[in-house]
């Protein structure tokens, strides 16, 4: 099942506290970047972020975005924009910009 445009738009609206969020379509799903850093994606109408030391404190459960992929954290509470912003910022602390 691919992600719906409506869910993608909702997630992007919830992320509007952060500047420089970009979204790239990939095979019916969406990759999410903050300041050029790939931090997660939207898969089957679920927001997932990469696992890192800095975001473990949120106690999110692991989920697989697609078959044979590495586990990621499932963000259940996307209605809380402040918490969502903090999750993205903490996730990006452990990641580097790909060149």
C-alpha positions, 0 to 999 in steps of 0.5 A: 500500500502506498502513502496517500497524498493527503497523509503526506500533506498532513505530515508536512503541515505538522512539520511546519515548525521547522524550516528547510524540510524537503520531501522527495517521492520514491516509489509511492512513498516519501523521503524526508530531509531536514537541512539536507539530512535524510532523517526519515520517511513516510511509508504506508501512511506511517511517519518513520525516523531513523534510529539514533542515540539522540532520539531513544529518549522518546521511547518510540517502537521500532517498525520496518518501513518495507521488506528487507529494510533496516528498522526505524522508529515509528512516530505515533504522536504526529499531532504534537508539533512541538514534540515532532519538531524535537524528534526531528532535531534530535534524530538529525544530531546523529546523522550527516549530510550526504554529499 
